[in-house]
Amino acid sequence: MLTLYYAPGACSMAAHIVLEESGEKYEPKKVDLAGGEQRTEAYLKINPLGRVPALRLDSGEPLAENTAILPYLGKRFDLWPKDALAEAKALWLIGFFASSVHPAHAHVGRPERYTADSSAFPGIKEAGLKTFHGYLKQIDGVLANREWFSDSYSVLDPYGFVFYTWGVRRALPMGELKNYTAFRGRMLKRAAVGRVVEDEKIKV
């Protein structure tokens, strides 16, 4: 049985939604990030990076990072493009989410990662929020005339949904992003998404 290590509101929400969508029995384990559980010896054996998500496979082997976990789950549950070009585009989007969108938001919530000078925190946060908002606008453009990020619903969609909720958290004008907001509405109509939003107490 798969075991998901997640934290409410974190990017692990994507894998959480995918597992709920799958209908397969799995064990969700909440990680207390505020309490530092991710830095304990026990958790570091699961994910040496000390972050969520982490996925313990049926064999007991751990897997970390959305860039690995989501394609794995997508192929396991038939939520991943089969066409070579569509797969390449899916990997491009997952890479963009993980290497650009997420780090921009981290500048807002984790400025201490980027400097030890606390007087620089406000500038880092401001620049991060501006960059993050710009990426959300790009995502809105990607969704123009599209129902989902790929040709059909896939693991890309829960991942993209995460950043919408982060925009809401940062009080950005998300309603102005018409395509992204319509996508958010479609996601919320899915029962699995509703269950995870309720479990993680997400404002969206």
N, C-alpha and C positions, 0 to 999 in steps of 0.2 A: 504494500500500500504506500502511496505517495504521502509525504509529510511536507507541508508548506510552513515555513517560518516567515511571518509577516508582521508588520506594524500598521495600525490604523492610520490611513491617510497617506502612507508612504507609497513609493512606486511599486511596492509588492502587491498593491491593489489589483494590478493588471493580471498577475498570475492567480490571485484569489478569485477573480471573476471567471477566468478561463476554467479553473477547477470546478467552480460552481456550475458553469455551463456544461461541463463534460458529463455530469451525472454519475461519474465514478466516485466511489467512496475514497475519501482522503482524510488526513488528519491535519487540521489547522492548528498551528502553535503561535500564539501571540508573543512577540518579543517586546519587552519593555525598554524602548530606546531611551526614554527620559531617565530611567533608573540605571542605565548603563549595562543592561543585560548583554548587549551585543559585544561588550568588551570582556566578558567573562571567559575563563579558560574553556568551559564547556561549549559555549557558542562558537568560539574561535576555532574549535576543532571541526565545526560544521562549515563555517565560512571564515577563513583567515582574514578576510577584509573587514570583518566586524560590521557588516551591513545586511540589510534585507533587500530583496528576498533571498532565501536559500531554499532549495528543494532537495529533500532526501528521497532518493529513488527507491524502487522496490527492492533493489539489491542492498540498500543501506548506504550506497555511495552518494555523497553530497554534490549538488550542482549549484553554482552561484551565478548572479548577473542575469538581468532580463534578456540581454543579447543572446544568451545560451538557453535560458529556461523557457522563454516564449516560443522559439522555433521548435524546441523539443516537445513541448506540450501541444503545439499546433500540429505537428506531424502525428503525434499520438492520438489526438482527438479529431483529426480531419478538419482542422481550422488553420490550415497553412496552404498557400498557393502551390499547385503542382507543376504549372508551366514554368520553364526555366527563367524566362524574362520576368514573369510575375513574382517569382521567388527572389530574383535579384532586386526588384523594386521594393519588395517587403524588407529585405535585409538593409537596403538603403534607408528606408524609413525608420527601422528599429535603430540603426546606427545614428541617424539624425536625432532621434528622441533621446538616446542614451548619452551621446557625446556633445550635443549642443543645447537642447532644450532643458534637460535636467540640470546640467552644471550652471546654466544661467540662473535658474531658480535657487540653486545652492548658494549663490552669491548673496541672495536675499536672506535666507534662513541660517546660513552657516558662514558668515564673513570671517570668522576666526580660522577657517581653513586656509585662507589666502593671505593673511598677515597677522603678525603678533601685535601690531600697532592698533589699539582699540580706537584711536582717534580717526583712523581711516575707515572704520566700519560703515559710517553713514554714506560715504561716497561709494563704497563697494556695493552696498545694498541698493542705492539709487541706480547705479549703472546696471546692476544685475536685473533689477525690475524692468528697466527700459528694454534691455536685451531680451528678457523673457517675454515681454509683451510683444516685441517684434516677431519672435518665433511663433507665438500664438496666432498672429496675423498670417504668417506663412502657412500654418496648419489650416487656417480658415480657407486659404486659397487652394490648398491641396484638395479640400472637400467640396470645392465648387462643382456643382452638377454631379455629385457622387453621393450614394447612400452610405457606403463604407469606404475605408481606406484602400482596400483591395476590391476585386471584382465581386466578392461576396464577403459576408461576415467572417472575420478571422481574428487571430490573437493581436493583430495590430490595433483593433478597435478598443479593447479594454485599456491598452497602453496609451492610446491617444486620449481616452476619456480621463485618465489620471491628471493630465496637464490642464484640462478644463477645470477640474475641481481645484487645482492649485491656483488658477487664475481667480476663481471665486474667493478662495482663501485670502488672496492678496488684494481683494476689492478692486480688481481691474474691471473695466467696462465690457464684460464678456457678452452682454446682449448685443453689442455693436458687431460682433462676429457672427453674422447671420448663418453662415453655413455650419460653423462649429456648434452654434447653439441648437440648430435643427438636429445635428448629429447627437448632441447631448440628450435631446428629447427622445430620439429613437433608442438610444442606449437605456434610458430609464424605463422604457416600456418592456425591456427584457427582464424576466423574473429573476434570473441569476444576478443581474446588476442590482436590482432592488434589494435582494438579500444581503449583498455585500455592502451596499451603501448603508443599510440599516445596522449591520454588524459593526462596521467601522465608524459609524456615526459621522458620515460625511455630509457636509453642507454643499449642495449643488443646485 
